[in-house]
Amino acid sequence: MFVHVPDHFSSKLKFDLKKAPVSVADRSSVWWSFSGCFFGIALLVLGMFELLSFFKAERDNEQSLLLVELFAFGIVLIGLGLFIYSIFSFVRYKKFSFDGKEFHIIYRPAVGVKHQFNEPLSNYMGVRLRVLFVQSGLLNKNRYIIDLYHHDAGKIVPLYISTSNKNIRRIWEDYAKLLKMPALSVGDRGLVQREYADLDTSLKDLGKAGKLPFIASGKLPAPESLEITEEPTATLVEPRGVYWDTFSTLCLIIAVAAILLLTAGGVYLTIIGTGFPVKYLIIGGCLFLATVYFATKLFNSYTLVIGPKDVSVRKSFMGSDLGIQTLEIDKIENVELNYNPTIGRYNLTLISDDKVIDFPSRLPVSDLIWLRDFVIRKLIGN
């Protein structure tokens, strides 16, 4: 309907449908809008000051503080853009009202005509859970979004938005049960649906009831990238060798760069015959810690242990155990692949109502799909 309108604007929202009639506004937070305006004005003032300094320096045949007029003009443009964007981001909003049977949706753009329409609850497919990765370089801030899914993106209704994943699956299930609609999630095979009546049912019980789809893969022989050991009391799954990806390469580059900086600094101070000042010791210490951290990231390994009553993920470094996470089989409700675009990796994820554990790896996604089906077969005794 509104092709260029995002599904949501806010980072924190809760639509309490138990209290119908009820309404909620989806808009940018006042804090972020105010902060954007403040920094925009600060950049405007700085840029204007430098432009005036430049013109004064030209008249007095002196040098200005920033030397280049173009740089100061760029600061002005950035400040002006940030200020205008912050104002617009708060002015625009979506408002959703629910009377128990129908939604009334109002969209107010920053510039243009306000739109409004009604949409019956019966036209929605289900309650969807998804994760929106908001990236800035290597940093990301995930938004966990629960919404009423509609084929028309302009009619999607946000029910819950947060930057914290605390109890997110339980909240998702509660909305599905309240509305008596299927629970939808985004997996590697597209949109995955589970009926609300089966939300608290483990994979093991779903398998016994014949409610799981046919699983074609997951049988031996395993992919060459996996080593599977069948022991009397457990099945051990370990990736073979070291599998490099973008994130591994970046860790290595940062570690090597830190070592080179440490070496160059030491050589320089030795040549000029100067002792190590405190600030250099602090910088050197930080670089050393960065070297150790990113170097160890390359050699962390994980083992998936499937026992008769629980599943565990063991983390180790060059043979030394660093920790273990465990889930009881009777509580595991789903096994799926989750993609993190920040590091370009898929993880195998085991999910219960109370806990989520990941089996990180550098495996190709095709091998992880095989492994997911293999784990499901083990859990349901197939």
N, C-alpha and C positions, 0 to 999 in steps of 0.2 A: 504493500500500500504506500508507505512512505519509504522509498528505497534507500534514501541517504540518511535516515534517522537511526541512530544507535538504539540497541535494545534498552539501554539504561543510561543514566547520567550520574547516579550517586554511587558511593562506595559503602554506604550503610543504609539499609532499608529493611523494614519488616511490615508486611501486609497481613494484619490479623483478621482473617476471614471469619473467625468465630463470632465476631461482634457485628455482623451485617445488620443494617446498612453501615458501611464503613468506607473510608477513602484514604488514600495515601498519595503523597507527592514525590515524584522521582526527579531530583535536581541536584546539581553540584552543591557541595557543602559550603556553608557561609565562611568557614575558616579558610578553606583553600582559595575561595574567590577573593577574600580580603587579603590573604597573603600574596596572591598574584598581583592584585592592585598595588599593594605596598611596594613590592619589589619592582613592578613596572614603573611606578612613580620615581623610585630611587634611581633606576637606570636612566630615566628621562632627565632627572636633575643632573646626574653625573655627566651624561652626554652633552647637555646644553652648556654645562660649566666648561667642559673641555672645548666645545666649539667656540665659546666666547674667549677662552684662553688662547685658542689658535688665532682668532682674528686679532686679538690684542697683540699677540706675538708678531704677527705679520706687520702690524702698524709700527711696533717698536723694534722691528728687525731682530727679534729674539726667537727662541725656540719655545714651543708650547709643551705642556706636560706630557701629552700623548703623541706629539710630533706630527701625526698624520690626521688630517681633517676627516678623511674617509672613515677611519676607525671610530672617531667620535660620532660621526653621523650614523654609523652602524649601531652604536650603543643606543642612540635616540630611537632608531627604528625598532630595535629589539624591545626596549622599554615600552614604546607605544603599542607594539603588537601584544605584549604580555598584558598590558592594562586593558586593552580592548577585548582580548580573548577572555580575561577573567570576568569582565562585566557581562559579556555575552553568555558565558557558560553558566552564570547564575540566573540571568533573565529567562533563558529557555527552561522548560520543564515539561514533564508529563504528569497528569493527574488521573488516577484511577479510582473509580467508585464502584462498589459492588452492593447489590440489594438482595443477594442470596440466589439469584437466577441469572442476572445479566450484569455485564460490565459496561460502565460509561467511561470512555477514554477521551481525555482532552490533551492535545499536543500544542504547546505554545512555543514556536520557534523564536530565536533571538531576533530575527528580522523576517517579517512576512505575516501571513494570515494564520490565525488560530484555527486548528482543525478539531472536530469532535465527532464521535460516533458511538454507537452501542454494539455490543457483541455478546450473544448468549454464551453461558458457560458450556452448554452442550456442544459448541463448535470447537472446543479445545481438545487436543489429542491426549494430553497427560501432563504430569508434573515433571519437569526436566531439571536435572542437576548437571551443571557444567562448570568448568574452571576457565576463567579468562586470564591469560598471562599478559600482564602489562610490563613491557620490557624497556629498560634503558641500559644499553650495552649488555654487560653480564648480570646486571641487577634486575630482579623482577619482583613485582608485588602482585600476588595472585588475588583475584577476586572470585569468591565462591558465590555462584548465582543459582538460585532456585526460581524457576519461572513456569508459568502456564504456557505450554508450547502450542503454537498455531502455525499453519503452513505459511500464512502471511506474516512476515517479520514485523510489520507495523502494528500487529494486533497482539503480539506477545506481551504478557502481563508479568512483571517482576513480583515475586512473592517475598523473597529474602535475598539480600545482598550483604556480604561481609568480606573483610580482608583476613578473617580468621576462620580456620576450618574446624573450630571446636564444635563438636556435636552436629556437624553439617549434615551427615547422612541421616541422623535421627530426625533432624528438622525436616529434611526432604521427605522422609517416610511419613512423618506426621501430617504434612500437607496432603500427600497422596491418599492417606487413610481418611482424612477429614473430607476431602472432595470425592472420595471413592473413585479415583481415576488411576490409570496405570502410572507407574514410576518409570521415567525415561532417563537414560544416561547416554553419554557419548563415548563409544568405544572404537576400537580399531576396525570394527565391521559396520560402523555407522551407528544409528540410533538403536539402543538396546532397550527393550521393554520388559517390565515385570509387573504382573498384576498386584494391586495393592494388598490383596488377601495373602499373598505369598512373601511379603516383604520381610517378615520375621522368621522365615523358613530357611534353614541352612541348605547349602548345595547338596549335602548328603541326603537330606530328607526330600529335596526336590527330585533328586535322581531316583530315589525309591518310589516316588509318586509318578515317575515318568513325565515330569514337566520340564525337563531340560531338552533343548534341541539336540539332534544327532551330532556327535563330535567325530568328525572324519579323521582328524590327525591325533597325535599324542601317543601313537603306538610306536614301539621299537621297530626298526633301528632308529636311534636318535641322530640328530644332526652331528656332523663331525666337530662342531664347536662346543658340544656338551659331553661331559663325562658323567655317566650315571652308574652308581654303584648300589646294587641291591644287597643290603645286609639283613641278618635275621630279624632285627628289630626296627629297621628304618631304611629309607631310600635316600641316598645322598646325590645331589645334583651340583656339579661344579663346572664353570666355564673352563675350557682348555686354553692355555696360553694367555697372552696379553693382547687385547683387541683395542687398537687405537682409534680414536675419533677426534673430532674438533676440540672437545673439552680436554682430553688427555694431552693433545699437542699444545694447547694453550697453557696448561699447568707446567709442562716441560719448559716452554719458552720463558715463562715468568720465573721459574726456578733458576734457569741458566742466566737470565738477565740479572737477577739478584746476585748471583755468584760473581758475574763479571763486574758489577758495580762495586761489590765489596773488594774484589781484587784490585780494581783500578784505583779506588780510594786509598787502599793501603799502600800501593806503589807510589802514588802521588805524595802522600804524607811522608813516606820514607825518603823520597828524592829531595823534598824541600827541607827535610830534617826537622819536622815538626811532630810533637807528640799528638796523641789523639784527644782532641777536645771533647767535652761531654756531649755536645750536640752530634759529633761524628760517631761517638759510641752508641748513642740512642738510635741514630739512623742505621748504623751497622747492625745493631741488635734486631731492629725491625726487619731489615733485609735478610738476616740470618733466619729469623722465624718464618718469613715468607718462603725462603728456600726449603726449609724443612717441611713446612705445611704442604706446599705444592708438589714437592718430591714424593712425600709419603702418599699423596693422593694417587700417584701413578701405580703404586704397588699394593693398595688395599684390595682384598679379595673377599668374595662372599660365597657361602655354601648354603644351599637350600636343603633342609632336612625334613623329610616327610615321614612321620612316625605313625603308630597306630591310633594315637589320640590327639596329636597336635602337629603343627607345622612350624618350623623355626627357620630363621635366617641368621647365620653366624657371620660376623665380620672379623677379619683377621688381617694382620700385617706381617708378611714374610714368616708365616707359620705361627705367630703369636695372636691369641684370641683378644679381640677388642670389645666384644659385646655380643649379645644374642637377644633376638626378639621372637616371641612365641605367640601363636594363636591356637586355641582349641578347635579341632576339626568340627565339632558339633555347633560352633558359633560362627564359622566362616560362611558368609552369605553370597560372596562373589569373588571371582578371580578374574582380573582384567589387566589390560595394558594401558599405562598412562604415559603420555608424551610430554616431555618438558622441552619446549623450543629454545629455552635459554642455553642449554648444554647439548641440544640435539640428540637426546637419548630417550629410549623407551625403558620403563621399568615394569617388571611384573609385580602386581599389587594384589595382596590378599586382604579382604575386607570383612569386618564384622561391625556390629552396631557400635561397639565401644572402642575399636582399635583398627588401625590400618598399618600394615607393614609392607615394606618394599623389598624386592630382590633386585638391587641395582646390578647392571651389567653393561658391557660394551658389545653385546651380542647383536647380530642383525635382527631386524624385526621379524623376519620370516621364521627364524629359530625361536624367538620368544613366543610367537603364536603357537608353534609346536609344543613348547614347554608349558604354556598356559593350558592347552588341552590335555597334556600329559598329567599335570597336577590335578585338573578337574576329574580325570579318570581315576586317579588314585583316591581322591576324596570321596567319590561316590562308589568306590569298589568295583569299577568296571575294568 
